[in-house]
């Protein structure tokens, strides 16, 4: 399983951006196994600057790559590039726990 995690902090606009802009784009992504989004309520070290966390789960890396190569995926990639470093961080990981 491959997980793509977004940490989003766009100040007071965060919730509106996530709910009205980002989640609708993500829901259109092909081969997406699961989409989870939540409001961050605490961090252990305080180093993560995030008001919201969004997780995408894919069956494997090939399906993730195919999804982001699709027209919907390219729209999301443009959105990420426009926001990376200015209120959005992205991490991709491979599950070790099955």
N, C-alpha and C positions, 0 to 999 in steps of 0.2 A: 504494500500500500504506500502511495506517495501522498504527502501532505504539503500543501502550499499554505503558508500562514502569512497574513498581513496584519501589521500593527499600525493602527491609524490614529493620528492625533492632528486634527485640523482646527483645534481650539473649539470655540462655541459652535462652529459649523459641523463638527464631527458627526453627530447623530443624523442630521439631515443629509449629509453627503453619503454616509453609509447606506441609509435606508432608501433614499430617493435616487441615487446615482449608481453607487457601486454594486449593491446587491442585485438590482435588476440586470446589470451587465453580466454578473457572474451566473445568475440563474439560467441564462441562455447558452452557457458553455456546454458543448457536447461532451459525452462520456464522463460527466461529473457524477461520482458515486454519492457524494454527500457534501452539503454546504452547511456550515455552522457559523453563527455570528453572535458575539456577546459584548457586553459592556465590561471593560476592565475595572475591577473593584480593588485590586491590590497587586503589588509586585514585591517579590522577596528582597531584591537588592535595590530597587528604585532606579535602576539603570535604563529600563525600558520606558520609553515615552509613548504611551498609548492610552487612548480612551476607549478604543474598540479593537477587538481581535476577530478576524475572519479567517476561517479554515476551509480549504477545498480539499477533498479527498478523491484520489484517482486509484484505479485498480493497479496500475503500474506506470513506470516512467514513459513508456511508448504511448500510452493513452493520454497522459498529461501533455506530451509533446504534440500529439495529433490535435488535441483540444485547443491548445494555444496557437496552432498553425491554421485553424479554421478562421473564417471571417469574424465570428464572434470572439475568438481568442485574440485576433489582431486588434479588434476594438478595445479589448481589455488591456492588451499590452501597451497600446497608445495611452490609455488612461493611467496605467501604472507609471510609464515613462514621464508623463506630465506631472505626476505627483510624487515620484520617488525622491526621497531626501527632503521633501517639504511637507511632511506630515504623513508619510507612508513608508514603511519598511516591509520587505518581503523576505521570507525564509522558506526554502524548500527542503524537505527531509524525507527519508525513507524509514518506514516502520521497522523496528527491531522486535516488536512484541507480537507479531503475527497479524 
